[in-house]
Amino acid sequence: MLSSSPPPHIVCHDPAVLIQGLRESRAHLSRVTAHLTGDRLLGPYLTIVNPPLWELGHVAWFQEFWCLRQSSDGRVRDSVMPSADALYDSARVAHATRWDLPLPDLSTTWAYQNEVLSRIVARLGEEPENAGLHYFVLLATFHEDMHAEAFRYTCQTLGYEDPLADGASASDASVDVGADVEMPGGLFPLGSPDDGRFVFDNEKWAHEVKLRPFRISRQTVSNQAFLDFVSAGGYGRRKWWSDEGWNWVQENVRSAPCYWTRRDGVWHQRRFDRVEPLAARQPVVHVNWHEAQAYCAFAQRRLPTEAEWEYAAAYGPAGAPKREYPWGSAPPDASRANLESAGLSDVSACEAGDTPLGCRQMLGNIWEWTASTFGPYPGFAPDPYKEYSEPWFATHKVLRGGSFATPRRLIRNAFRNFYLPERSDVLAGFRTCAL
């Protein structure tokens, strides 16, 4: 038995499927981090990134802590790596100190990862009906998926090459898919149902909210649309910014999104290690919540609330069950959603993933800011990994939908992401609603 008990009503899974997920997640992480060697293993100190060598060890520590080290008498067993807790426990190892820790070298870190994974696979074989173990294996798998996406943020932030880029240039010939979708409103079960499947604590549980009719854009805001805001002097005109947003503009001396530059009268954007002409029909990305709000004020629009966003993604014909994905129940594939891919697609791509009313790319391509502050649903209780959600309530803003760097297995309509409103390093943009 695990002393840190999983939430009740968790069902058993096929151990072979769990093992496959663990191995796929590890293979993906390995691809994303293969170029992080030499001086890149630590990199410069920044508040928005971790030293990659530390992060690789942390992923293994997290797996081991939750899947192998809990004992029935409440004790935590020793790690297979001495001093692992002092090195890798993110809740107790201050961010600023992680560059100065006596971290094991890369080969030792890889060996630690492999040993932990091997022991978890063996335990799944020995305890095929241990639902608690299955819960923590899924938690560790999704945790590793999240770190794989974070590594791509790090590569962008530090100007490294994108490890998954295929060198193909993006098409800029797509057409607009239309303006707004009319949403009828009414009662809607926001959140995830208690049906035994794994969900994170901040999604619990589905509860009725009442929504007024509203209009939401069919697609996300494109670079071309956001360029209209920039060209109108958007970063220099106080009237479109909140007090907090205007202070952010002044402190950071911004006149355009963080990776935009103007060369010989032409706007360019840095994408990882390459500077390319701005792709007009791709979504604007690397804009923070303040920038999204300012654009909305300029365009006389607004951000959707997270309830409106999820309603637009999951809405179906009267009497139909709430959809897990915008298109239905089938898992994401490349035709429906740009996930776990080599880069951004145009805002009109992935028509097969449309909602029944025509909202496009509600999963994939970019995370989407909502107007909502991250907070608990009614009756919230933290799951065993208590640091996942509760510490960030009231300070972070909710994002929905996933990005091109998000692993497919992680994302669903009800999944909630959350970042501080000033963060522009994440792969985030937005869609808008009519006032």
Contacts in CASP RR format, 6 or more apart in sequence:
PFRMAT RR
TARGET T0000
AUTHOR 0000-0000-0000
METHOD contacts of the structure
MODEL  1
MLSSSPPPHIVCHDPAVLIQGLRESRAHLSRVTAHLTGDRLLGPYLTIVN
PPLWELGHVAWFQEFWCLRQSSDGRVRDSVMPSADALYDSARVAHATRWD
LPLPDLSTTWAYQNEVLSRIVARLGEEPENAGLHYFVLLATFHEDMHAEA
FRYTCQTLGYEDPLADGASASDASVDVGADVEMPGGLFPLGSPDDGRFVF
DNEKWAHEVKLRPFRISRQTVSNQAFLDFVSAGGYGRRKWWSDEGWNWVQ
ENVRSAPCYWTRRDGVWHQRRFDRVEPLAARQPVVHVNWHEAQAYCAFAQ
RRLPTEAEWEYAAAYGPAGAPKREYPWGSAPPDASRANLESAGLSDVSAC
EAGDTPLGCRQMLGNIWEWTASTFGPYPGFAPDPYKEYSEPWFATHKVLR
GGSFATPRRLIRNAFRNFYLPERSDVLAGFRTCAL
1 72 0 8 1.000
2 70 0 8 1.000
2 72 0 8 1.000
2 132 0 8 1.000
2 133 0 8 1.000
2 136 0 8 1.000
3 70 0 8 1.000
3 71 0 8 1.000
3 72 0 8 1.000
3 73 0 8 1.000
3 74 0 8 1.000
3 75 0 8 1.000
4 66 0 8 1.000
4 70 0 8 1.000
4 384 0 8 1.000
5 132 0 8 1.000
5 384 0 8 1.000
6 131 0 8 1.000
6 132 0 8 1.000
6 135 0 8 1.000
6 136 0 8 1.000
6 383 0 8 1.000
6 384 0 8 1.000
7 135 0 8 1.000
7 201 0 8 1.000
7 204 0 8 1.000
7 383 0 8 1.000
9 194 0 8 1.000
9 196 0 8 1.000
10 131 0 8 1.000
10 132 0 8 1.000
10 134 0 8 1.000
10 135 0 8 1.000
10 196 0 8 1.000
10 198 0 8 1.000
11 131 0 8 1.000
11 196 0 8 1.000
11 197 0 8 1.000
12 128 0 8 1.000
12 129 0 8 1.000
12 130 0 8 1.000
12 131 0 8 1.000
12 134 0 8 1.000
13 134 0 8 1.000
13 138 0 8 1.000
15 124 0 8 1.000
15 125 0 8 1.000
15 128 0 8 1.000
15 134 0 8 1.000
18 124 0 8 1.000
18 134 0 8 1.000
18 137 0 8 1.000
18 138 0 8 1.000
18 141 0 8 1.000
19 121 0 8 1.000
19 124 0 8 1.000
21 141 0 8 1.000
21 409 0 8 1.000
22 117 0 8 1.000
22 120 0 8 1.000
22 121 0 8 1.000
22 137 0 8 1.000
22 140 0 8 1.000
22 141 0 8 1.000
23 117 0 8 1.000
24 409 0 8 1.000
25 141 0 8 1.000
25 144 0 8 1.000
25 145 0 8 1.000
25 148 0 8 1.000
25 407 0 8 1.000
25 409 0 8 1.000
26 113 0 8 1.000
26 117 0 8 1.000
26 144 0 8 1.000
28 145 0 8 1.000
28 148 0 8 1.000
28 340 0 8 1.000
28 407 0 8 1.000
29 59 0 8 1.000
29 144 0 8 1.000
29 147 0 8 1.000
29 148 0 8 1.000
29 151 0 8 1.000
31 163 0 8 1.000
31 164 0 8 1.000
32 148 0 8 1.000
32 151 0 8 1.000
32 152 0 8 1.000
32 163 0 8 1.000
32 164 0 8 1.000
33 52 0 8 1.000
33 56 0 8 1.000
33 151 0 8 1.000
33 163 0 8 1.000
34 163 0 8 1.000
35 160 0 8 1.000
35 161 0 8 1.000
35 163 0 8 1.000
36 52 0 8 1.000
36 151 0 8 1.000
36 160 0 8 1.000
37 106 0 8 1.000
40 52 0 8 1.000
40 158 0 8 1.000
40 160 0 8 1.000
41 51 0 8 1.000
41 52 0 8 1.000
41 53 0 8 1.000
41 106 0 8 1.000
42 51 0 8 1.000
42 52 0 8 1.000
42 53 0 8 1.000
42 99 0 8 1.000
43 51 0 8 1.000
43 52 0 8 1.000
43 99 0 8 1.000
43 158 0 8 1.000
44 158 0 8 1.000
45 96 0 8 1.000
45 99 0 8 1.000
46 157 0 8 1.000
47 95 0 8 1.000
47 96 0 8 1.000
48 153 0 8 1.000
48 157 0 8 1.000
48 423 0 8 1.000
48 425 0 8 1.000
49 153 0 8 1.000
49 154 0 8 1.000
49 157 0 8 1.000
49 158 0 8 1.000
49 425 0 8 1.000
50 58 0 8 1.000
50 95 0 8 1.000
50 98 0 8 1.000
50 150 0 8 1.000
50 154 0 8 1.000
51 98 0 8 1.000
51 99 0 8 1.000
51 103 0 8 1.000
52 151 0 8 1.000
52 154 0 8 1.000
53 103 0 8 1.000
53 106 0 8 1.000
53 109 0 8 1.000
54 87 0 8 1.000
54 88 0 8 1.000
54 98 0 8 1.000
54 99 0 8 1.000
54 101 0 8 1.000
54 103 0 8 1.000
55 147 0 8 1.000
55 150 0 8 1.000
55 151 0 8 1.000
56 106 0 8 1.000
56 109 0 8 1.000
56 110 0 8 1.000
56 113 0 8 1.000
57 87 0 8 1.000
57 88 0 8 1.000
57 103 0 8 1.000
57 109 0 8 1.000
57 112 0 8 1.000
57 113 0 8 1.000
58 88 0 8 1.000
58 90 0 8 1.000
58 147 0 8 1.000
59 113 0 8 1.000
59 143 0 8 1.000
59 144 0 8 1.000
59 147 0 8 1.000
60 88 0 8 1.000
60 109 0 8 1.000
60 112 0 8 1.000
60 113 0 8 1.000
60 116 0 8 1.000
60 117 0 8 1.000
61 79 0 8 1.000
61 81 0 8 1.000
61 84 0 8 1.000
61 85 0 8 1.000
61 87 0 8 1.000
61 88 0 8 1.000
61 89 0 8 1.000
62 88 0 8 1.000
62 140 0 8 1.000
62 143 0 8 1.000
62 144 0 8 1.000
63 116 0 8 1.000
63 117 0 8 1.000
63 120 0 8 1.000
63 140 0 8 1.000
63 143 0 8 1.000
63 144 0 8 1.000
64 79 0 8 1.000
64 80 0 8 1.000
64 84 0 8 1.000
64 116 0 8 1.000
64 119 0 8 1.000
65 76 0 8 1.000
65 79 0 8 1.000
65 89 0 8 1.000
66 136 0 8 1.000
66 139 0 8 1.000
66 140 0 8 1.000
66 384 0 8 1.000
66 385 0 8 1.000
67 116 0 8 1.000
67 120 0 8 1.000
67 123 0 8 1.000
67 133 0 8 1.000
67 136 0 8 1.000
67 137 0 8 1.000
67 140 0 8 1.000
68 77 0 8 1.000
68 116 0 8 1.000
68 119 0 8 1.000
68 120 0 8 1.000
68 123 0 8 1.000
69 76 0 8 1.000
69 77 0 8 1.000
69 78 0 8 1.000
69 79 0 8 1.000
70 76 0 8 1.000
70 77 0 8 1.000
71 77 0 8 1.000
79 85 0 8 1.000
80 112 0 8 1.000
80 115 0 8 1.000
80 116 0 8 1.000
80 119 0 8 1.000
81 104 0 8 1.000
81 112 0 8 1.000
84 112 0 8 1.000
85 92 0 8 1.000
86 93 0 8 1.000
87 93 0 8 1.000
87 101 0 8 1.000
87 102 0 8 1.000
87 103 0 8 1.000
90 387 0 8 1.000
91 387 0 8 1.000
93 101 0 8 1.000
103 109 0 8 1.000
104 112 0 8 1.000
120 137 0 8 1.000
120 140 0 8 1.000
123 133 0 8 1.000
124 133 0 8 1.000
124 134 0 8 1.000
124 137 0 8 1.000
127 133 0 8 1.000
135 198 0 8 1.000
136 384 0 8 1.000
138 198 0 8 1.000
139 198 0 8 1.000
139 385 0 8 1.000
141 409 0 8 1.000
142 198 0 8 1.000
142 200 0 8 1.000
142 409 0 8 1.000
142 410 0 8 1.000
145 406 0 8 1.000
145 407 0 8 1.000
145 409 0 8 1.000
145 410 0 8 1.000
146 410 0 8 1.000
148 405 0 8 1.000
148 407 0 8 1.000
149 403 0 8 1.000
149 405 0 8 1.000
149 406 0 8 1.000
149 407 0 8 1.000
149 427 0 8 1.000
152 162 0 8 1.000
152 163 0 8 1.000
152 164 0 8 1.000
152 405 0 8 1.000
152 427 0 8 1.000
153 405 0 8 1.000
153 425 0 8 1.000
153 426 0 8 1.000
153 427 0 8 1.000
154 160 0 8 1.000
155 161 0 8 1.000
155 162 0 8 1.000
155 163 0 8 1.000
155 272 0 8 1.000
156 162 0 8 1.000
156 259 0 8 1.000
156 271 0 8 1.000
156 272 0 8 1.000
156 286 0 8 1.000
156 425 0 8 1.000
156 427 0 8 1.000
157 425 0 8 1.000
159 270 0 8 1.000
159 272 0 8 1.000
159 273 0 8 1.000
160 272 0 8 1.000
160 273 0 8 1.000
161 272 0 8 1.000
161 273 0 8 1.000
162 271 0 8 1.000
162 272 0 8 1.000
162 273 0 8 1.000
162 342 0 8 1.000
162 343 0 8 1.000
164 341 0 8 1.000
164 342 0 8 1.000
164 343 0 8 1.000
165 272 0 8 1.000
165 342 0 8 1.000
165 343 0 8 1.000
166 342 0 8 1.000
167 342 0 8 1.000
168 342 0 8 1.000
170 279 0 8 1.000
170 282 0 8 1.000
170 344 0 8 1.000
170 345 0 8 1.000
170 346 0 8 1.000
171 281 0 8 1.000
171 346 0 8 1.000
172 279 0 8 1.000
172 280 0 8 1.000
172 281 0 8 1.000
172 282 0 8 1.000
172 346 0 8 1.000
173 281 0 8 1.000
174 281 0 8 1.000
174 346 0 8 1.000
174 347 0 8 1.000
174 348 0 8 1.000
174 349 0 8 1.000
175 348 0 8 1.000
176 219 0 8 1.000
176 348 0 8 1.000
177 218 0 8 1.000
177 219 0 8 1.000
177 347 0 8 1.000
177 348 0 8 1.000
177 351 0 8 1.000
177 358 0 8 1.000
177 360 0 8 1.000
178 218 0 8 1.000
178 219 0 8 1.000
179 217 0 8 1.000
179 218 0 8 1.000
180 215 0 8 1.000
180 216 0 8 1.000
180 217 0 8 1.000
180 218 0 8 1.000
180 433 0 8 1.000
180 434 0 8 1.000
181 215 0 8 1.000
181 216 0 8 1.000
181 217 0 8 1.000
181 218 0 8 1.000
181 312 0 8 1.000
181 355 0 8 1.000
181 357 0 8 1.000
181 358 0 8 1.000
181 359 0 8 1.000
182 213 0 8 1.000
182 215 0 8 1.000
182 357 0 8 1.000
183 211 0 8 1.000
183 213 0 8 1.000
183 214 0 8 1.000
183 215 0 8 1.000
183 216 0 8 1.000
183 308 0 8 1.000
183 311 0 8 1.000
183 312 0 8 1.000
183 315 0 8 1.000
183 357 0 8 1.000
184 213 0 8 1.000
185 211 0 8 1.000
185 212 0 8 1.000
185 213 0 8 1.000
185 214 0 8 1.000
185 311 0 8 1.000
186 210 0 8 1.000
186 211 0 8 1.000
186 212 0 8 1.000
187 208 0 8 1.000
187 209 0 8 1.000
187 210 0 8 1.000
187 211 0 8 1.000
188 208 0 8 1.000
188 209 0 8 1.000
188 210 0 8 1.000
188 211 0 8 1.000
188 307 0 8 1.000
188 310 0 8 1.000
188 311 0 8 1.000
188 314 0 8 1.000
188 315 0 8 1.000
189 206 0 8 1.000
189 207 0 8 1.000
189 208 0 8 1.000
189 322 0 8 1.000
190 206 0 8 1.000
190 207 0 8 1.000
190 208 0 8 1.000
190 209 0 8 1.000
190 306 0 8 1.000
190 307 0 8 1.000
190 310 0 8 1.000
190 311 0 8 1.000
190 377 0 8 1.000
191 203 0 8 1.000
191 204 0 8 1.000
191 205 0 8 1.000
191 206 0 8 1.000
191 207 0 8 1.000
191 310 0 8 1.000
191 377 0 8 1.000
191 414 0 8 1.000
192 199 0 8 1.000
192 203 0 8 1.000
192 204 0 8 1.000
192 205 0 8 1.000
192 206 0 8 1.000
192 412 0 8 1.000
192 414 0 8 1.000
193 205 0 8 1.000
193 206 0 8 1.000
193 322 0 8 1.000
194 204 0 8 1.000
194 205 0 8 1.000
194 206 0 8 1.000
199 414 0 8 1.000
200 383 0 8 1.000
200 388 0 8 1.000
200 389 0 8 1.000
200 415 0 8 1.000
200 416 0 8 1.000
201 380 0 8 1.000
201 381 0 8 1.000
201 382 0 8 1.000
201 383 0 8 1.000
201 388 0 8 1.000
201 389 0 8 1.000
201 390 0 8 1.000
202 374 0 8 1.000
202 375 0 8 1.000
202 376 0 8 1.000
202 377 0 8 1.000
202 380 0 8 1.000
202 388 0 8 1.000
202 389 0 8 1.000
202 416 0 8 1.000
202 418 0 8 1.000
203 377 0 8 1.000
203 414 0 8 1.000
203 415 0 8 1.000
203 416 0 8 1.000
204 377 0 8 1.000
204 379 0 8 1.000
204 380 0 8 1.000
204 381 0 8 1.000
205 377 0 8 1.000
205 379 0 8 1.000
206 322 0 8 1.000
206 414 0 8 1.000
207 377 0 8 1.000
207 378 0 8 1.000
209 307 0 8 1.000
211 307 0 8 1.000
211 308 0 8 1.000
211 311 0 8 1.000
214 304 0 8 1.000
214 308 0 8 1.000
214 433 0 8 1.000
214 434 0 8 1.000
215 433 0 8 1.000
215 434 0 8 1.000
216 304 0 8 1.000
216 308 0 8 1.000
216 309 0 8 1.000
216 312 0 8 1.000
216 359 0 8 1.000
216 431 0 8 1.000
216 432 0 8 1.000
216 433 0 8 1.000
216 434 0 8 1.000
217 301 0 8 1.000
217 359 0 8 1.000
217 431 0 8 1.000
217 432 0 8 1.000
217 433 0 8 1.000
218 358 0 8 1.000
218 359 0 8 1.000
218 360 0 8 1.000
219 347 0 8 1.000
219 348 0 8 1.000
219 359 0 8 1.000
219 360 0 8 1.000
219 361 0 8 1.000
219 431 0 8 1.000
220 283 0 8 1.000
220 284 0 8 1.000
220 347 0 8 1.000
220 361 0 8 1.000
220 365 0 8 1.000
220 366 0 8 1.000
220 368 0 8 1.000
220 429 0 8 1.000
220 430 0 8 1.000
220 431 0 8 1.000
221 283 0 8 1.000
221 284 0 8 1.000
221 295 0 8 1.000
221 429 0 8 1.000
221 430 0 8 1.000
221 431 0 8 1.000
221 432 0 8 1.000
222 280 0 8 1.000
222 281 0 8 1.000
222 282 0 8 1.000
222 283 0 8 1.000
222 284 0 8 1.000
222 347 0 8 1.000
223 269 0 8 1.000
223 278 0 8 1.000
223 279 0 8 1.000
223 280 0 8 1.000
223 281 0 8 1.000
223 282 0 8 1.000
223 283 0 8 1.000
223 284 0 8 1.000
224 280 0 8 1.000
224 281 0 8 1.000
225 284 0 8 1.000
225 299 0 8 1.000
226 257 0 8 1.000
226 284 0 8 1.000
226 287 0 8 1.000
226 295 0 8 1.000
227 267 0 8 1.000
227 278 0 8 1.000
227 280 0 8 1.000
229 294 0 8 1.000
229 295 0 8 1.000
229 298 0 8 1.000
229 299 0 8 1.000
230 255 0 8 1.000
230 256 0 8 1.000
230 257 0 8 1.000
230 260 0 8 1.000
230 267 0 8 1.000
232 298 0 8 1.000
233 255 0 8 1.000
234 240 0 8 1.000
234 294 0 8 1.000
234 298 0 8 1.000
235 249 0 8 1.000
235 254 0 8 1.000
235 255 0 8 1.000
235 256 0 8 1.000
235 294 0 8 1.000
236 249 0 8 1.000
236 255 0 8 1.000
238 246 0 8 1.000
239 297 0 8 1.000
240 294 0 8 1.000
240 295 0 8 1.000
240 297 0 8 1.000
240 298 0 8 1.000
241 249 0 8 1.000
241 290 0 8 1.000
241 293 0 8 1.000
241 294 0 8 1.000
241 297 0 8 1.000
242 290 0 8 1.000
242 293 0 8 1.000
242 294 0 8 1.000
244 290 0 8 1.000
244 421 0 8 1.000
245 290 0 8 1.000
245 293 0 8 1.000
245 294 0 8 1.000
248 254 0 8 1.000
248 288 0 8 1.000
248 290 0 8 1.000
248 422 0 8 1.000
249 290 0 8 1.000
256 262 0 8 1.000
256 267 0 8 1.000
257 269 0 8 1.000
257 284 0 8 1.000
257 286 0 8 1.000
257 287 0 8 1.000
257 291 0 8 1.000
257 424 0 8 1.000
258 286 0 8 1.000
258 424 0 8 1.000
258 425 0 8 1.000
259 269 0 8 1.000
259 270 0 8 1.000
259 271 0 8 1.000
259 286 0 8 1.000
260 267 0 8 1.000
260 268 0 8 1.000
260 269 0 8 1.000
260 278 0 8 1.000
261 267 0 8 1.000
261 268 0 8 1.000
261 269 0 8 1.000
261 270 0 8 1.000
261 275 0 8 1.000
262 268 0 8 1.000
266 277 0 8 1.000
266 278 0 8 1.000
267 277 0 8 1.000
267 278 0 8 1.000
268 275 0 8 1.000
268 276 0 8 1.000
268 277 0 8 1.000
268 278 0 8 1.000
269 275 0 8 1.000
269 276 0 8 1.000
269 277 0 8 1.000
269 278 0 8 1.000
269 279 0 8 1.000
270 276 0 8 1.000
279 344 0 8 1.000
279 346 0 8 1.000
281 346 0 8 1.000
281 347 0 8 1.000
281 348 0 8 1.000
282 344 0 8 1.000
282 345 0 8 1.000
282 346 0 8 1.000
282 347 0 8 1.000
283 344 0 8 1.000
283 347 0 8 1.000
283 361 0 8 1.000
283 365 0 8 1.000
283 366 0 8 1.000
283 429 0 8 1.000
284 429 0 8 1.000
284 430 0 8 1.000
285 344 0 8 1.000
285 366 0 8 1.000
285 427 0 8 1.000
285 428 0 8 1.000
285 429 0 8 1.000
286 424 0 8 1.000
286 425 0 8 1.000
286 426 0 8 1.000
286 427 0 8 1.000
286 428 0 8 1.000
286 429 0 8 1.000
287 295 0 8 1.000
287 424 0 8 1.000
287 428 0 8 1.000
287 429 0 8 1.000
287 430 0 8 1.000
288 369 0 8 1.000
288 421 0 8 1.000
288 422 0 8 1.000
288 423 0 8 1.000
288 424 0 8 1.000
288 428 0 8 1.000
289 369 0 8 1.000
289 397 0 8 1.000
289 419 0 8 1.000
289 421 0 8 1.000
289 422 0 8 1.000
289 423 0 8 1.000
290 421 0 8 1.000
290 422 0 8 1.000
291 424 0 8 1.000
292 303 0 8 1.000
292 369 0 8 1.000
292 429 0 8 1.000
292 430 0 8 1.000
293 303 0 8 1.000
295 301 0 8 1.000
295 430 0 8 1.000
295 432 0 8 1.000
296 302 0 8 1.000
296 303 0 8 1.000
296 432 0 8 1.000
299 432 0 8 1.000
300 435 0 8 1.000
301 432 0 8 1.000
301 433 0 8 1.000
301 434 0 8 1.000
301 435 0 8 1.000
302 371 0 8 1.000
302 432 0 8 1.000
302 433 0 8 1.000
302 434 0 8 1.000
302 435 0 8 1.000
303 369 0 8 1.000
303 370 0 8 1.000
303 371 0 8 1.000
303 430 0 8 1.000
303 432 0 8 1.000
303 433 0 8 1.000
304 312 0 8 1.000
304 370 0 8 1.000
304 371 0 8 1.000
304 431 0 8 1.000
304 432 0 8 1.000
304 433 0 8 1.000
305 370 0 8 1.000
305 371 0 8 1.000
305 372 0 8 1.000
306 370 0 8 1.000
306 371 0 8 1.000
306 372 0 8 1.000
306 398 0 8 1.000
306 400 0 8 1.000
306 416 0 8 1.000
307 372 0 8 1.000
308 370 0 8 1.000
308 433 0 8 1.000
309 362 0 8 1.000
309 368 0 8 1.000
309 370 0 8 1.000
309 400 0 8 1.000
310 400 0 8 1.000
310 413 0 8 1.000
310 414 0 8 1.000
312 355 0 8 1.000
312 357 0 8 1.000
312 359 0 8 1.000
312 362 0 8 1.000
313 323 0 8 1.000
313 326 0 8 1.000
313 355 0 8 1.000
313 359 0 8 1.000
313 362 0 8 1.000
313 363 0 8 1.000
313 400 0 8 1.000
313 401 0 8 1.000
313 413 0 8 1.000
314 322 0 8 1.000
314 323 0 8 1.000
314 324 0 8 1.000
314 326 0 8 1.000
314 413 0 8 1.000
314 414 0 8 1.000
315 323 0 8 1.000
315 355 0 8 1.000
315 356 0 8 1.000
315 357 0 8 1.000
316 323 0 8 1.000
316 355 0 8 1.000
316 356 0 8 1.000
316 357 0 8 1.000
317 356 0 8 1.000
322 413 0 8 1.000
323 329 0 8 1.000
323 413 0 8 1.000
324 412 0 8 1.000
324 413 0 8 1.000
324 414 0 8 1.000
325 331 0 8 1.000
325 332 0 8 1.000
325 336 0 8 1.000
325 337 0 8 1.000
325 353 0 8 1.000
325 363 0 8 1.000
325 412 0 8 1.000
325 413 0 8 1.000
326 336 0 8 1.000
326 353 0 8 1.000
326 354 0 8 1.000
326 355 0 8 1.000
326 359 0 8 1.000
326 362 0 8 1.000
326 363 0 8 1.000
326 413 0 8 1.000
327 336 0 8 1.000
327 352 0 8 1.000
327 353 0 8 1.000
327 354 0 8 1.000
327 355 0 8 1.000
330 336 0 8 1.000
331 408 0 8 1.000
332 339 0 8 1.000
332 363 0 8 1.000
332 408 0 8 1.000
332 411 0 8 1.000
333 408 0 8 1.000
334 341 0 8 1.000
335 350 0 8 1.000
335 352 0 8 1.000
335 353 0 8 1.000
336 350 0 8 1.000
336 352 0 8 1.000
336 353 0 8 1.000
336 363 0 8 1.000
337 350 0 8 1.000
337 353 0 8 1.000
337 361 0 8 1.000
337 363 0 8 1.000
337 364 0 8 1.000
337 365 0 8 1.000
337 408 0 8 1.000
337 411 0 8 1.000
338 344 0 8 1.000
338 345 0 8 1.000
338 349 0 8 1.000
338 350 0 8 1.000
338 361 0 8 1.000
338 364 0 8 1.000
338 365 0 8 1.000
338 404 0 8 1.000
339 363 0 8 1.000
339 364 0 8 1.000
339 402 0 8 1.000
339 403 0 8 1.000
339 404 0 8 1.000
339 406 0 8 1.000
339 407 0 8 1.000
339 408 0 8 1.000
339 411 0 8 1.000
340 404 0 8 1.000
340 405 0 8 1.000
340 406 0 8 1.000
340 407 0 8 1.000
340 408 0 8 1.000
341 404 0 8 1.000
341 405 0 8 1.000
342 404 0 8 1.000
343 404 0 8 1.000
343 405 0 8 1.000
344 365 0 8 1.000
344 366 0 8 1.000
344 404 0 8 1.000
345 365 0 8 1.000
345 404 0 8 1.000
347 360 0 8 1.000
347 361 0 8 1.000
347 365 0 8 1.000
348 360 0 8 1.000
349 361 0 8 1.000
349 365 0 8 1.000
350 360 0 8 1.000
350 361 0 8 1.000
350 364 0 8 1.000
350 365 0 8 1.000
351 360 0 8 1.000
353 360 0 8 1.000
353 361 0 8 1.000
353 363 0 8 1.000
354 360 0 8 1.000
355 362 0 8 1.000
362 368 0 8 1.000
362 400 0 8 1.000
362 401 0 8 1.000
362 413 0 8 1.000
363 401 0 8 1.000
363 402 0 8 1.000
363 411 0 8 1.000
363 413 0 8 1.000
364 401 0 8 1.000
364 402 0 8 1.000
364 403 0 8 1.000
364 404 0 8 1.000
364 406 0 8 1.000
364 411 0 8 1.000
365 402 0 8 1.000
365 403 0 8 1.000
365 404 0 8 1.000
366 402 0 8 1.000
366 403 0 8 1.000
366 404 0 8 1.000
366 427 0 8 1.000
366 428 0 8 1.000
366 429 0 8 1.000
367 399 0 8 1.000
367 400 0 8 1.000
367 401 0 8 1.000
367 402 0 8 1.000
367 403 0 8 1.000
367 406 0 8 1.000
367 417 0 8 1.000
367 426 0 8 1.000
367 427 0 8 1.000
367 428 0 8 1.000
367 429 0 8 1.000
368 399 0 8 1.000
368 400 0 8 1.000
368 401 0 8 1.000
368 402 0 8 1.000
368 428 0 8 1.000
368 429 0 8 1.000
368 430 0 8 1.000
368 431 0 8 1.000
369 397 0 8 1.000
369 398 0 8 1.000
369 399 0 8 1.000
369 428 0 8 1.000
369 429 0 8 1.000
369 430 0 8 1.000
370 397 0 8 1.000
370 398 0 8 1.000
370 399 0 8 1.000
370 400 0 8 1.000
372 397 0 8 1.000
372 398 0 8 1.000
373 394 0 8 1.000
373 396 0 8 1.000
373 397 0 8 1.000
373 398 0 8 1.000
374 392 0 8 1.000
374 393 0 8 1.000
374 394 0 8 1.000
374 395 0 8 1.000
374 396 0 8 1.000
374 397 0 8 1.000
374 398 0 8 1.000
374 416 0 8 1.000
374 418 0 8 1.000
375 393 0 8 1.000
375 394 0 8 1.000
376 389 0 8 1.000
376 390 0 8 1.000
376 393 0 8 1.000
380 390 0 8 1.000
382 388 0 8 1.000
382 389 0 8 1.000
382 390 0 8 1.000
392 418 0 8 1.000
395 420 0 8 1.000
396 418 0 8 1.000
396 419 0 8 1.000
396 420 0 8 1.000
396 421 0 8 1.000
397 418 0 8 1.000
397 419 0 8 1.000
397 420 0 8 1.000
397 421 0 8 1.000
398 416 0 8 1.000
398 417 0 8 1.000
398 418 0 8 1.000
399 416 0 8 1.000
399 417 0 8 1.000
399 418 0 8 1.000
399 419 0 8 1.000
399 426 0 8 1.000
399 428 0 8 1.000
400 415 0 8 1.000
400 416 0 8 1.000
400 417 0 8 1.000
401 411 0 8 1.000
401 413 0 8 1.000
401 415 0 8 1.000
401 417 0 8 1.000
402 411 0 8 1.000
402 415 0 8 1.000
402 417 0 8 1.000
402 427 0 8 1.000
403 426 0 8 1.000
403 427 0 8 1.000
403 428 0 8 1.000
404 427 0 8 1.000
405 427 0 8 1.000
419 426 0 8 1.000
419 428 0 8 1.000
END
